[in-house]
Amino acid sequence: MDVLKIVNEHVNKRRFGMIVRLLRYRSRHTLRSLAEQVNFSHAHLRKIELGETPITRRIFDYLMSNLNLELVYDEAREKDFYERSEKLHQDIIFLDKDGADATLKSLEDSHDYHANALWLVDYYLTLFCYYSTLFAPDAQKLSFLNNELGAIENLMDDKQRQRYLIYRGNYFYHMGDLKRSKEAFEMADDINPSDHFAALTKYLLGLTYANTFQRQRSNRLLKEAMTMFERQGNDMRVVASHLFMAMNNMVMGHEKGVDQAYEDGVDFTRQYGLSILEKRLHYAYAIFNMKKKKFARAVEILDRISDKEPRHFFYRAYSYLGMGDKKQVEAILHQKDKMSTSNKPKELIYDYGLRFIECHMENDEKAYSETLRSFYREALHNEAYFEIDIAYLNYRDYLVSKRRYKDVYDLTKTMIDLTKKAYN
């Protein structure tokens, strides 16, 4: 079958144009530099990228040669790809890890073919879907896919763009950039061509707000998503939505049904292999116990997490400090060099948090004041609910001890404004 004839079909001109744009960006060509290299005008090349003009044999061969692409097409393989692709998207939406794993493997076994096919963009979107989920976030692959797909976002149709924005939001979520994550989810929510993806977007927006001070708003979005999932028969996401709402309540200190929700949640995450979700549940329950001054119980929960993130070190040190066990606090502080770092924005909070605990242990008043203020400001900047609470209480007590009542007033006013924002 003549590939050029297929390319010149109406829907395929747009798909081919996206591939040209993607490969042009990958090879660091501008419109003008590539047009000069293939010996036709940049205005004509732009029309090709937009899918607005037929492609001649000469231009097609020039582009294939200069972009190092050997375009292939097989109608049966196209049908098979889209069936597998839609299955993977549905597996993700319905939290079917085993199904998603099997489908991904079947697609990646034919990676070289898909990477040279007319459905290249949809193949990348499918990979982006898998690697940005709770199942298998892979920073290196996500960064590559985000850069590739970002180059052609404005050429996508609504269906593709909604999916890209959802997975882009997931990518930033895993990188700890909640501001850009929320922006992507909100843009996806505005497109809304699919009920299943509309529900997923509400759900993911709820999770993003759950990582800031706005837990009430998170619960409203999760409840809305849960209602949509119930209509769609998506029982797994219904349970997951309910679980995240329970975690929000834990962090907000609500006591009703918390212990049972935690035990049920652990059983659920382990049954379906949702290890990242299980870790988040442990952290939420540990925070709940720290807020209730049940520090020994918090340590018991934290011991269930195999983690070397700064947050884990800080929570353990803070819990032992609350128990008055200075020996354990010192041991944790001496192990700080074993922390894993990934330059996520939130990690700086815990660095300041550990430093303020260290200054407290050493009775270094000047350094204590400076690091505590930095800890408070960083927690505010990231709208980190629990960390703001710790920083505020300790900084307020310090200011009161120094009779700096004007500063206490300003500090408390900031907290009141932030609380109003959260409840609004």
C-alpha positions as CSV (number, residue, x, y, z in Angstrom):
1,M,0.0,0.0,0.0
2,D,1.3,3.4,-1.0
3,V,2.0,5.3,2.3
4,L,1.9,8.7,0.6
5,K,-1.7,8.0,-0.6
6,I,-2.7,7.2,3.0
7,V,-1.0,10.3,4.3
8,N,-3.0,12.5,1.9
9,E,-6.3,11.3,3.2
10,H,-8.0,14.2,5.1
11,V,-7.6,12.9,8.7
12,N,-4.1,11.6,8.0
13,K,-2.8,14.9,6.8
14,R,-3.3,16.3,10.3
15,R,-1.6,13.2,11.9
16,F,1.3,13.5,9.5
17,G,1.7,17.2,10.2
18,M,2.0,16.5,13.9
19,I,4.7,14.0,13.3
20,V,6.6,16.5,11.1
21,R,6.3,19.2,13.9
22,L,7.4,16.7,16.6
23,L,10.4,15.5,14.7
24,R,11.3,19.0,13.6
25,Y,11.4,20.1,17.3
26,R,13.3,17.0,18.2
27,S,16.0,17.8,15.6
28,R,16.1,21.4,16.8
29,H,15.0,22.9,13.5
30,T,13.0,26.0,13.0
31,L,10.4,26.2,10.2
32,R,12.9,28.2,8.1
33,S,15.9,26.0,8.7
34,L,14.1,22.8,7.9
35,A,12.4,24.4,4.9
36,E,15.8,25.6,3.5
37,Q,17.2,22.1,4.0
38,V,14.4,20.4,2.1
39,N,14.3,23.3,-0.5
40,F,10.7,24.7,-0.2
41,S,9.1,27.6,1.6
42,H,8.6,27.8,5.3
43,A,5.0,28.9,4.7
44,H,4.4,25.7,2.8
45,L,6.0,23.7,5.6
46,R,3.8,25.4,8.1
47,K,0.7,24.3,6.1
48,I,2.0,20.8,6.1
49,E,2.3,20.8,9.9
50,L,-1.2,22.2,10.2
51,G,-2.5,19.5,7.9
52,E,-3.8,22.1,5.4
53,T,-2.2,21.0,2.2
54,P,-1.5,17.9,0.1
55,I,2.0,16.4,0.2
56,T,3.8,15.7,-3.1
57,R,6.1,12.8,-3.6
58,R,9.1,15.0,-3.7
59,I,8.3,16.8,-0.5
60,F,7.4,13.6,1.3
61,D,10.7,12.0,0.3
62,Y,12.6,15.1,1.4
63,L,10.9,15.2,4.8
64,M,11.4,11.4,5.3
65,S,15.1,11.8,4.5
66,N,15.8,14.9,6.6
67,L,13.8,13.8,9.6
68,N,15.1,10.2,9.6
69,L,11.7,8.7,9.5
70,E,10.6,5.6,7.7
71,L,6.8,6.0,7.8
72,V,4.9,2.7,7.8
73,Y,1.2,1.9,7.6
74,D,-0.9,-1.2,7.9
75,E,-4.7,-0.9,8.3
76,A,-5.0,-4.1,10.4
77,R,-2.1,-2.9,12.7
78,E,-3.7,0.5,13.1
79,K,-7.0,-1.1,14.2
80,D,-5.1,-3.3,16.6
81,F,-3.1,-0.4,18.0
82,Y,-6.2,1.7,18.8
83,E,-8.0,-1.2,20.4
84,R,-5.0,-1.8,22.7
85,S,-4.5,1.9,23.3
86,E,-8.1,2.4,24.4
87,K,-7.9,-0.6,26.6
88,L,-4.9,0.8,28.4
89,H,-6.6,4.1,28.9
90,Q,-9.6,2.3,30.3
91,D,-7.4,0.0,32.5
92,I,-5.9,3.2,34.0
93,I,-9.2,4.8,34.6
94,F,-10.6,1.6,36.2
95,L,-7.3,1.1,38.2
96,D,-6.7,-2.3,36.6
97,K,-2.9,-2.6,37.2
98,D,-2.5,-6.1,35.7
99,G,-4.5,-5.2,32.6
100,A,-2.5,-2.0,32.1
101,D,0.8,-3.8,32.6
102,A,-0.1,-6.5,30.0
103,T,-1.4,-4.0,27.5
104,L,1.7,-1.8,27.8
105,K,4.0,-4.8,27.3
106,S,2.1,-5.8,24.1
107,L,2.5,-2.2,22.8
108,E,6.1,-1.8,23.7
109,D,7.0,-5.1,22.1
110,S,6.3,-3.4,18.8
111,H,7.8,-0.1,19.8
112,D,9.9,0.3,16.6
113,Y,6.9,-0.1,14.4
114,H,4.7,2.3,16.4
115,A,7.5,4.9,16.5
116,N,7.4,5.1,12.7
117,A,3.6,4.8,12.2
118,L,1.0,7.4,11.5
119,W,-0.4,7.0,15.0
120,L,3.0,8.0,16.6
121,V,1.3,10.8,18.6
122,D,-1.4,8.6,20.0
123,Y,1.3,6.0,20.8
124,Y,3.2,8.6,22.8
125,L,0.0,9.7,24.6
126,T,-0.6,6.0,25.5
127,L,2.9,5.7,27.0
128,F,2.4,9.1,28.8
129,C,-0.8,7.7,30.3
130,Y,0.8,4.6,31.7
131,Y,4.0,6.2,33.0
132,S,2.3,9.1,34.7
133,T,-0.1,7.0,36.8
134,L,0.1,5.7,40.4
135,F,1.3,2.4,38.9
136,A,4.6,3.4,37.4
137,P,5.7,7.1,37.5
138,D,9.0,7.2,35.6
139,A,10.7,10.6,35.8
140,Q,13.0,10.1,32.8
141,K,10.4,8.7,30.4
142,L,7.8,11.3,31.6
143,S,10.2,14.2,30.9
144,F,10.9,12.9,27.4
145,L,7.2,12.4,26.6
146,N,6.1,15.7,28.1
147,N,8.7,17.6,26.0
148,E,7.8,15.7,22.8
149,L,4.0,16.1,23.1
150,G,4.3,19.6,24.4
151,A,5.8,20.6,21.1
152,I,2.5,19.7,19.3
153,E,-0.1,20.5,21.9
154,N,-1.7,23.2,19.7
155,L,-2.1,20.8,16.8
156,M,-4.0,18.2,18.8
157,D,-7.8,17.6,18.6
158,D,-9.8,18.0,21.8
159,K,-9.7,14.3,22.7
160,Q,-5.9,14.2,22.4
161,R,-5.4,17.5,24.1
162,Q,-7.6,16.6,27.1
163,R,-5.6,13.4,27.6
164,Y,-2.3,15.1,27.2
165,L,-3.2,17.8,29.8
166,I,-4.4,15.1,32.2
167,Y,-1.1,13.2,31.9
168,R,0.9,16.4,31.9
169,G,-0.8,17.3,35.2
170,N,0.1,13.9,36.5
171,Y,3.7,14.4,35.4
172,F,4.0,17.7,37.3
173,Y,2.1,16.2,40.3
174,H,4.8,13.5,40.6
175,M,7.5,16.1,40.2
176,G,6.0,18.0,43.1
177,D,5.1,21.1,41.0
178,L,1.5,21.4,42.2
179,K,0.9,24.8,40.7
180,R,1.5,23.6,37.1
181,S,-0.2,20.3,37.9
182,K,-3.4,22.1,38.9
183,E,-3.2,24.4,35.8
184,A,-3.0,21.4,33.5
185,F,-5.9,19.6,35.2
186,E,-8.1,22.8,35.1
187,M,-7.4,23.2,31.4
188,A,-8.4,19.5,30.8
189,D,-11.5,20.1,32.8
190,D,-12.5,22.9,30.5
191,I,-12.4,20.7,27.4
192,N,-14.6,17.9,28.8
193,P,-15.5,15.8,25.7
194,S,-15.6,12.4,27.6
195,D,-17.5,11.5,30.7
196,H,-14.8,9.0,31.9
197,F,-12.0,11.5,31.5
198,A,-14.1,14.3,33.0
199,A,-14.5,12.2,36.1
200,L,-10.8,11.4,36.2
201,T,-10.0,15.1,35.9
202,K,-12.2,16.0,38.8
203,Y,-10.6,13.2,40.8
204,L,-7.0,14.3,40.0
205,L,-7.8,18.0,40.7
206,G,-9.1,16.8,44.1
207,L,-5.8,15.0,44.7
208,T,-3.8,18.1,43.8
209,Y,-5.8,20.3,46.2
210,A,-5.3,17.5,48.9
211,N,-1.6,18.3,48.7
212,T,-2.2,22.0,49.6
213,F,-4.1,23.7,52.4
214,Q,-7.4,23.3,50.6
215,R,-8.6,20.0,51.9
216,Q,-12.3,21.0,52.0
217,R,-12.2,21.9,48.3
218,S,-10.4,18.6,47.6
219,N,-13.2,16.7,49.3
220,R,-15.8,18.5,47.3
221,L,-14.1,17.6,44.0
222,L,-13.5,14.0,45.1
223,K,-17.2,13.7,46.0
224,E,-18.2,15.1,42.6
225,A,-15.8,12.6,40.9
226,M,-17.1,9.7,43.1
227,T,-20.7,10.4,42.0
228,M,-19.6,10.3,38.3
229,F,-17.6,7.1,38.8
230,E,-20.6,5.5,40.5
231,R,-22.7,6.3,37.4
232,Q,-20.0,4.7,35.2
233,G,-19.8,1.6,37.3
234,N,-16.1,2.3,38.2
235,D,-16.1,0.7,41.6
236,M,-12.3,0.9,42.0
237,R,-12.2,4.7,41.6
238,V,-15.3,5.0,43.9
239,V,-13.3,3.3,46.6
240,A,-10.2,5.3,45.8
241,S,-12.1,8.6,46.0
242,H,-13.6,7.6,49.3
243,L,-10.1,6.7,50.6
244,F,-8.6,10.0,49.6
245,M,-11.5,11.8,51.3
246,A,-10.8,9.8,54.4
247,M,-7.1,10.8,54.2
248,N,-8.1,14.5,53.9
249,N,-10.2,14.0,57.1
250,M,-7.2,12.4,58.8
251,V,-5.0,15.4,58.0
252,M,-7.7,17.8,59.1
253,G,-7.9,15.9,62.4
254,H,-11.5,14.5,62.0
255,E,-11.7,11.5,64.3
256,K,-14.9,9.7,63.2
257,G,-14.1,6.4,61.5
258,V,-10.5,7.3,60.9
259,D,-8.9,4.1,62.4
260,Q,-11.2,1.8,60.4
261,A,-10.7,3.9,57.2
262,Y,-7.0,3.5,57.6
263,E,-7.1,-0.3,58.1
264,D,-9.6,-0.7,55.2
265,G,-7.5,1.5,53.0
266,V,-4.3,-0.5,53.6
267,D,-6.1,-3.7,52.8
268,F,-7.4,-2.1,49.6
269,T,-4.1,-0.8,48.4
270,R,-2.2,-4.0,49.1
271,Q,-4.9,-6.1,47.4
272,Y,-4.6,-4.2,44.2
273,G,-0.8,-3.4,44.3
274,L,-1.2,0.4,44.7
275,S,2.0,0.9,46.6
276,I,2.3,4.6,46.1
277,L,-1.3,5.1,47.3
278,E,-0.5,2.9,50.3
279,K,2.5,5.1,51.2
280,R,0.3,8.2,51.0
281,L,-2.2,6.6,53.3
282,H,0.5,5.8,55.9
283,Y,1.7,9.4,55.8
284,A,-1.9,10.8,56.2
285,Y,-2.5,8.5,59.2
286,A,0.8,9.4,60.7
287,I,0.0,13.1,60.4
288,F,-3.4,12.4,62.0
289,N,-1.7,10.9,65.0
290,M,1.0,13.6,65.2
291,K,-1.8,16.2,65.3
292,K,-3.4,14.3,68.2
293,K,0.0,14.2,70.0
294,K,0.1,10.4,69.6
295,F,3.7,10.5,68.6
296,A,4.5,6.9,69.5
297,R,1.7,5.7,67.2
298,A,2.9,8.1,64.5
299,V,6.4,6.5,64.7
300,E,4.9,3.0,64.5
301,I,3.1,4.0,61.3
302,L,6.2,5.7,59.8
303,D,8.2,2.6,60.4
304,R,5.9,0.8,57.9
305,I,7.2,3.1,55.2
306,S,10.5,2.3,53.4
307,D,11.4,5.8,52.4
308,K,14.5,8.0,52.4
309,E,12.7,11.2,51.4
310,P,13.3,14.4,53.5
311,R,9.7,14.3,54.6
312,H,10.1,10.9,56.2
313,F,13.2,12.1,58.1
314,F,11.4,15.2,59.3
315,Y,8.2,13.5,60.5
316,R,10.3,10.9,62.4
317,A,12.4,13.6,64.0
318,Y,9.4,15.7,64.9
319,S,7.6,12.7,66.4
320,Y,10.6,11.7,68.6
321,L,10.9,15.4,69.6
322,G,7.3,15.3,70.7
323,M,8.0,12.1,72.7
324,G,11.0,13.8,74.4
325,D,13.4,11.2,73.0
326,K,16.4,13.4,72.2
327,K,18.6,10.4,71.5
328,Q,16.5,9.2,68.6
329,V,16.2,12.8,67.3
330,E,20.0,13.1,67.2
331,A,20.3,9.7,65.5
332,I,17.9,10.9,62.7
333,L,19.8,14.2,62.3
334,H,23.1,12.3,62.0
335,Q,21.5,10.3,59.2
336,K,20.5,13.3,57.1
337,D,23.2,12.6,54.5
338,K,21.3,9.4,53.6
339,M,18.3,11.3,52.4
340,S,17.4,10.9,48.8
341,T,16.8,14.2,47.0
342,S,15.1,14.9,43.7
343,N,15.0,18.8,43.7
344,K,11.2,18.7,44.2
345,P,9.9,22.1,45.3
346,K,8.5,20.7,48.6
347,E,11.8,19.1,49.7
348,L,13.1,22.5,50.8
349,I,10.4,22.6,53.5
350,Y,11.7,19.5,55.2
351,D,15.3,20.7,54.9
352,Y,14.4,23.8,56.9
353,G,12.2,21.7,59.2
354,L,15.1,19.4,60.1
355,R,17.4,22.4,60.5
356,F,15.0,24.1,62.9
357,I,14.8,20.9,65.0
358,E,18.6,20.7,64.9
359,C,18.9,24.3,66.1
360,H,16.3,23.6,68.8
361,M,18.4,20.6,70.0
362,E,21.6,22.7,70.1
363,N,19.9,25.8,71.8
364,D,21.2,28.0,69.0
365,E,18.7,30.8,69.4
366,K,19.8,33.0,66.4
367,A,19.9,30.1,63.9
368,Y,16.7,28.7,65.4
369,S,14.8,31.9,64.7
370,E,16.1,32.2,61.2
371,T,15.5,28.6,60.1
372,L,12.1,28.5,61.8
373,R,11.1,31.7,59.9
374,S,12.4,30.1,56.6
375,F,10.5,26.8,57.4
376,Y,7.3,28.8,58.0
377,R,7.7,30.8,54.8
378,E,8.5,27.8,52.7
379,A,5.5,25.9,54.1
380,L,3.2,28.9,53.3
381,H,4.6,29.1,49.8
382,N,3.8,25.5,49.1
383,E,0.5,25.6,51.1
384,A,1.6,22.5,53.0
385,Y,-1.2,22.1,55.6
386,F,0.5,20.1,58.3
387,E,3.9,21.8,58.0
388,I,2.3,25.3,58.2
389,D,0.7,24.2,61.5
390,I,4.0,23.0,63.0
391,A,5.9,26.1,61.8
392,Y,3.1,28.5,63.0
393,L,2.8,27.1,66.5
394,N,6.6,27.0,67.1
395,Y,7.3,30.4,65.6
396,R,4.4,31.9,67.5
397,D,5.7,30.5,70.8
398,Y,9.1,31.8,70.0
399,L,7.9,35.3,69.2
400,V,5.7,35.4,72.4
401,S,8.8,34.3,74.5
402,K,10.6,37.4,73.0
403,R,7.6,39.6,73.6
404,R,7.4,40.5,69.9
405,Y,3.7,40.9,70.0
406,K,3.4,42.9,66.8
407,D,5.0,40.0,64.9
408,V,2.7,37.6,66.7
409,Y,-0.3,39.6,65.4
410,D,1.0,39.7,61.8
411,L,1.7,36.0,62.0
412,T,-1.7,35.1,63.3
413,K,-3.4,37.3,60.8
414,T,-1.7,35.5,57.9
415,M,-2.9,32.2,59.3
416,I,-6.5,33.5,59.6
417,D,-6.4,34.7,56.0
418,L,-5.0,31.3,54.8
419,T,-7.7,29.5,56.8
420,K,-10.4,31.6,55.2
421,K,-8.9,30.8,51.7
422,A,-9.0,27.1,52.5
423,Y,-12.7,27.1,53.6
424,N,-13.8,29.3,50.7
